[in-house]
Amino acid sequence: MSSRMNQKDIEKQLRELNSKIKNKWAYSEDRIKKEFKFDDFNEALDFMVNVGRHAEELDHHPDWCNVYNKVSIELTTHSAGGITDLDFTLASKIEEEFDSTRS
């Protein structure tokens, strides 16, 4: 099991993750959050399916919501009671998937 990160480590990992992207992840309430926007529902759905495969591989599943062309994602490690390295690993995979979906 991954151990919960302290505030300083969360902020460091968040800066590193956000340094490479335009639309930033936010941290609040022991979660990292982001909304992704697509051209249409099919593109958003394809993204969710592909992210789901990464989540299964990591055995770490997002809290998420899809409304037409938008996918909102929140990551936290419930078993640790907050943010762990697993959340940032999945966030990085999500960013890679978003880049490949949009290219």
Phi, psi and omega in degrees: 000139177285146179264150182297137180275150174276169185303317181298315179293323177298312181298320179296312180296321180295318176299317180296313179299314184284346183293340185256001187229158181275307180274108191278151169283146177243153178243128173195148176053046179058034178217152165252139191224150176198149174247134179249138181241139184234173180290327182200179182298318182300319179294319178296318180294317177301316178302314181297319179298315181292320175297322178301324177294318177296318180299319178296316179300322181272351187053045181215114192247136183282157164268122184212165182214140177239128171230110183048260186256015181238140175233118177260131183233135173234134180238133173202156177258100185303318183294337179261351180074027179166203184279136174229177178298335178298324179295319179286329175296312179293321178301320178296318177296321178298317178297318177299318180294319178298316178300317182288329178291322185275351183267000000 
